[in-house]
């Protein structure tokens, strides 16, 4: 053979630098859009209108039905729980026409990033519009400064009852402080229960469900929050571990040692403003007379 052999062309000619950077940029933008979309879906779970979760529970010694509406863990912040949203939720609670409203702690804070800072007055002011025939009562949570919330709630016409009791007519309410306070709340809580006069059924309140382990038998129904129902409930994986006791009492009605506890998954978020599989909720508890003490009481949901 004569002549020169033709050179084979390169199978993949080198791409110009600008073409490679364009491809990488488009790939990065696509991934960013996917991540933002997924986060938006998860954030929607935190921002959606609260569900109304209803329970019916028999209360020995009660003479007529009593409807208690509970709101827990509002965690007010400019990120996902601004005052304007709380105003709408307060209207939703008032529309239930409750006999009693109870607020079970964590009224602001709890995020990894809480900027801009929200003043306590902004976090609690919407609750001034709450209306219930027998009043509105509160206990502090682990993210609250009990003394400050007591003062501010007082200005809003709401009574905070941590280490205290109050006779509201059909029942007596007694409340506990948070385990996160400087002083162990159990002693003051027990003293309040012991000081309450006999003859009426008692409902007790605490932020953390852990308190239920120690509540004296005088209390028939205990109401708590704190757990957020786990806040992030992933399919097949469940939720992050809180503690052995809390994991077993995340949300719902629990009947133990002759007493009943209701745990709300609450309204807001802590750490990150996301809820997955655990929507925000308002709890309505209808307490019913139970004339046969010792009988299985009530129906759940």
GIRAUR-V322703 format. One record per residue. N is the residue number from 1. OMEGA is omega in whole degrees, -180 to 180 (* if undefined). D_CENTER is the distance of its C-alpha to the mean C-alpha in Angstrom with 2 decimals. Layout:
N & OMEGA & D_CENTER
N & OMEGA & D_CENTER
This chain:
1 & -179 & 87.08
2 & 180 & 87.57
3 & -177 & 85.38
4 & 176 & 81.97
5 & 179 & 78.98
6 & 177 & 76.14
7 & 177 & 72.94
8 & 176 & 69.89
9 & 177 & 67.10
10 & -177 & 63.86
11 & 179 & 61.50
12 & 180 & 58.55
13 & -179 & 59.75
14 & 179 & 57.67
15 & 173 & 54.99
16 & -178 & 55.28
17 & -176 & 52.74
18 & 180 & 51.27
19 & 179 & 50.62
20 & -180 & 48.75
21 & 178 & 46.51
22 & 178 & 45.81
23 & -180 & 44.75
24 & -180 & 42.42
25 & 179 & 40.93
26 & 177 & 40.33
27 & 179 & 38.78
28 & 180 & 36.42
29 & 179 & 35.48
30 & 178 & 34.87
31 & 180 & 32.57
32 & 179 & 30.70
33 & 179 & 30.30
34 & -180 & 28.98
35 & 180 & 26.41
36 & 179 & 25.32
37 & 179 & 25.16
38 & 179 & 22.99
39 & 179 & 20.54
40 & 178 & 20.59
41 & 180 & 19.76
42 & 179 & 16.78
43 & 178 & 15.62
44 & 178 & 16.07
45 & 179 & 13.27
46 & -173 & 10.90
47 & -176 & 13.08
48 & 177 & 13.79
49 & -178 & 13.59
50 & 172 & 10.68
51 & 172 & 12.13
52 & -179 & 13.03
53 & -173 & 12.66
54 & 175 & 15.38
55 & 174 & 16.55
56 & -174 & 19.93
57 & 176 & 20.68
58 & -179 & 24.01
59 & 180 & 24.22
60 & 178 & 27.65
61 & 178 & 29.38
62 & -177 & 27.66
63 & 179 & 30.39
64 & -178 & 28.66
65 & -179 & 25.44
66 & -179 & 22.48
67 & -179 & 19.49
68 & 176 & 16.25
69 & -177 & 13.43
70 & 169 & 9.96
71 & -178 & 7.33
72 & 169 & 4.45
73 & 177 & 3.71
74 & 177 & 6.31
75 & -178 & 8.14
76 & 176 & 11.25
77 & 178 & 13.94
78 & -178 & 17.07
79 & -175 & 16.20
80 & -179 & 13.46
81 & 178 & 12.16
82 & 180 & 15.52
83 & -179 & 16.46
84 & 177 & 18.15
85 & 178 & 15.08
86 & 177 & 13.40
87 & 179 & 16.77
88 & -180 & 16.65
89 & 176 & 13.28
90 & 178 & 14.79
91 & 177 & 17.84
92 & 178 & 16.07
93 & -180 & 14.79
94 & -180 & 18.32
95 & 177 & 19.92
96 & 179 & 18.70
97 & -175 & 21.04
98 & 171 & 19.14
99 & -178 & 21.06
100 & 172 & 18.31
101 & 176 & 14.99
102 & 179 & 12.69
103 & -170 & 10.07
104 & 162 & 8.47
105 & -178 & 8.42
106 & -175 & 8.04
107 & 174 & 9.63
108 & 176 & 11.31
109 & 176 & 12.55
110 & -180 & 11.63
111 & 173 & 13.59
112 & 177 & 16.90
113 & 178 & 18.53
114 & 179 & 17.58
115 & -1 & 20.71
116 & -178 & 21.76
117 & 176 & 20.37
118 & 178 & 18.50
119 & 180 & 19.87
120 & 179 & 17.91
121 & 178 & 19.79
122 & -178 & 18.53
123 & -174 & 14.85
124 & -176 & 15.41
125 & -180 & 18.42
126 & -178 & 16.88
127 & 178 & 15.58
128 & -178 & 19.30
129 & 178 & 19.85
130 & -178 & 17.73
131 & 176 & 20.28
132 & -174 & 20.50
133 & -177 & 23.78
134 & 173 & 23.05
135 & -179 & 20.88
136 & -174 & 17.45
137 & -173 & 16.27
138 & 167 & 13.79
139 & 180 & 13.31
140 & 177 & 12.75
141 & -176 & 10.52
142 & 176 & 12.18
143 & -176 & 12.21
144 & 168 & 13.74
145 & -170 & 17.42
146 & -178 & 17.67
147 & -179 & 21.10
148 & 180 & 20.30
149 & 178 & 17.29
150 & -180 & 19.52
151 & -177 & 22.29
152 & 177 & 20.44
153 & 178 & 18.70
154 & 177 & 22.22
155 & -179 & 23.56
156 & 180 & 21.15
157 & 180 & 22.20
158 & -179 & 19.07
159 & 175 & 19.75
160 & -176 & 17.83
161 & 174 & 18.80
162 & -173 & 18.37
163 & -175 & 21.50
164 & 176 & 22.65
165 & 178 & 23.15
166 & 176 & 24.07
167 & -178 & 26.07
168 & 177 & 24.79
169 & -179 & 27.55
170 & -177 & 26.73
171 & 171 & 24.49
172 & 174 & 23.81
173 & 172 & 20.40
174 & -176 & 20.08
175 & -180 & 17.39
176 & 169 & 17.02
177 & -179 & 16.56
178 & 174 & 14.66
179 & -180 & 16.59
180 & -180 & 16.60
181 & -178 & 18.86
182 & -178 & 22.58
183 & 177 & 23.55
184 & -173 & 22.47
185 & -171 & 20.63
186 & -177 & 22.00
187 & 180 & 25.42
188 & 179 & 24.37
189 & 178 & 21.94
190 & 180 & 24.84
191 & 179 & 27.23
192 & 179 & 25.23
193 & -180 & 25.12
194 & -177 & 28.83
195 & -178 & 29.77
196 & -178 & 28.37
197 & 179 & 31.30
198 & 172 & 31.82
199 & 179 & 32.31
200 & 176 & 28.92
201 & -177 & 25.91
202 & 171 & 23.02
203 & 179 & 19.24
204 & -177 & 17.42
205 & 169 & 14.07
206 & 177 & 12.60
207 & -177 & 9.59
208 & 176 & 10.69
209 & -180 & 11.85
210 & -178 & 15.02
211 & -177 & 16.34
212 & 180 & 17.06
213 & -173 & 19.99
214 & -174 & 21.69
215 & 178 & 21.10
216 & -176 & 24.63
217 & 179 & 25.88
218 & 178 & 26.10
219 & 179 & 22.45
220 & -178 & 22.23
221 & 179 & 18.54
222 & -175 & 15.67
223 & -176 & 12.06
224 & 175 & 9.19
225 & 169 & 5.60
226 & -170 & 5.78
227 & -171 & 6.63
228 & -176 & 4.45
229 & -174 & 7.46
230 & 178 & 9.54
231 & 178 & 8.57
232 & -177 & 12.38
233 & -175 & 14.25
234 & 178 & 17.87
235 & 179 & 20.63
236 & -177 & 22.80
237 & -177 & 21.05
238 & -176 & 17.69
239 & 175 & 15.03
240 & -178 & 15.69
241 & 175 & 16.40
242 & 174 & 14.18
243 & -179 & 16.70
244 & -178 & 18.77
245 & -178 & 17.01
246 & 179 & 13.38
247 & 179 & 14.67
248 & -178 & 16.21
249 & -174 & 13.22
250 & -173 & 10.40
251 & 174 & 9.72
252 & -178 & 12.15
253 & -179 & 14.97
254 & -179 & 16.97
255 & -177 & 20.44
256 & 180 & 22.04
257 & 175 & 24.97
258 & 180 & 25.42
259 & -178 & 21.98
260 & 173 & 18.86
261 & 173 & 15.20
262 & 177 & 12.27
263 & 178 & 9.00
264 & 174 & 6.07
265 & 169 & 4.51
266 & -170 & 2.05
267 & -171 & 4.45
268 & -176 & 5.76
269 & 171 & 7.37
270 & -176 & 9.28
271 & 179 & 12.96
272 & -175 & 13.67
273 & -177 & 12.53
274 & 169 & 12.61
275 & 178 & 10.91
276 & 177 & 13.54
277 & 179 & 13.71
278 & -177 & 10.06
279 & 175 & 9.77
280 & -176 & 7.15
281 & 166 & 7.58
282 & -177 & 8.88
283 & 173 & 10.27
284 & -179 & 13.93
285 & 174 & 15.69
286 & 178 & 19.46
287 & -175 & 21.21
288 & 175 & 24.81
289 & 178 & 27.94
290 & -174 & 29.04
291 & 177 & 32.70
292 & -178 & 33.28
293 & -179 & 31.41
294 & 176 & 30.96
295 & 175 & 30.76
296 & -168 & 27.82
297 & 164 & 25.49
298 & 174 & 23.73
299 & -178 & 22.48
300 & 177 & 19.12
301 & * & 17.99
